[in-house]
Amino acid sequence: RALIALGVALLGMMQVMMFTVPLYFSAAGDVSPEARLLMGWAGLVLTLPVLLFSARSFFVAAWRDLMAWRASMDLPIALAIILTFATSTVSLFRGGNDLYFDSISMFVFLLLAARYLESWARESSLTLIERLTNAAPAVTWRMADYPANRDGSMVAAAELRAGDIIRVATGEAVCADGIIV
């Protein structure tokens, strides 16, 4: 779901920018007022899927935190998105040029991309930690009478105490910290 939301935000951002960039680089009279209005309406329509689908996670988390009287970054993010969209929509209806639909879609895309990368890094780290944790053997050979007797007994690694001597075969993982004798 996060990847689909990211994809919708990316497509919305690219399409809104397609209509907005010509307005940024045009001279004062290059774009007619009718074309400018059409581009504004196209920006509004193309921002709606980003707002309603991709940014939904911000709104849900902000509402949940608001109801629980908790503070998180989702509340200011949701407020910024809503206020910017409302300001741009009012400006569009009044015929103004202060439209920020491109900023909304880009903001949502960048935040979702950052969250996706953070989630991926966290998952990779947890997988690595789990692999490293499970790499240590659960049992080992404890040498009770070393060096007089080289026979040992199999014990759980959790039963080892400071001063115990264990036998580690070549290529075998060591189950505890120690000093090589």
Disulfide bonds with the S-S distance in Angstrom:
none
